[in-house]
């Protein structure tokens, strides 16, 4: 999967995911109920890859573009917390 994490506006980030292979495309075209948990894991991994292991999705602002795109708030915890 290819993904991007881009600061949007109002303290939100846009996470976009696209398939790199036909197999990934077929996966993303499955019913949401079957893939929801796994797709959110991909989004969470995208945040960690882009912003570091201490970053995570704190809340979903808009998931109307799911499974390809969501808008989220992100939290970055301090290693000392």
N, C-alpha and C positions, 0 to 999 in steps of 0.2 A: 504494500500500500504506500502511496505517496500522500503526504499530508503537509499542511501549513498551519501555523499558528500566527495570526496577525492581530496586533492591537487595533481595535475598531474605534469605538467612541464610548463615552459614558462609562469608562472603567471596564469595558467588555473586550473580549477577544473573540475573533472569528476563527473557528477550526474547520478546515476543509479537508476532506479525504477523497482521494480518487484511486481507482483501481489501476494496478500496473500490469495485470495479466487478465486473461479471459476468465480464469478460475476466480480471481478476486471480484471481477465484475458479476459473475453468477452469484457469488456469495452476497454481494450488496443488493442484488435484485430479489432476494428471498423475502418472505413476509417479515415485517418488522418484529413480530412476536417471537420469531425464531432466532433472530440475530441481535436483538437489542443489547443484551448484556455484553456480548463480544465486541460489538461496535463501540460501546462506551469504553471498553478497555483499550481499544485502538486510539480513541480520542484522548484518554488519559495518558497513554504512552506518548502520544504526539506532544503533549504539554511537557512531559518529563524530558523528552529528547530536545525540544526547542529551548526550554527555560531552566532545565536542571532537575535533578532527582528530588529536590525539595519543593517543587511546584506541583500543584494538583488543582483539579477543578473543584471550586467551592460551591458553585451553583450554576444551573443551566438557566440562561435568560430566555433563549428562544431555540427550540429544536424543530421548527417547522420544516427545515431543510433536511432533517434526518432521513436516511443515514449518511448523507453526503456532507452536511454542513450544520453546525450548531454555533450558537453564541453563548459564551460562558463568562463567569467571573472566575478568576484564578487566584489562588492563595500560594504564597511562597513562604514556607516556614523557615525560621532561623535554626541552624543546626544545634544551637544551644538550648532551644525550647524543649 
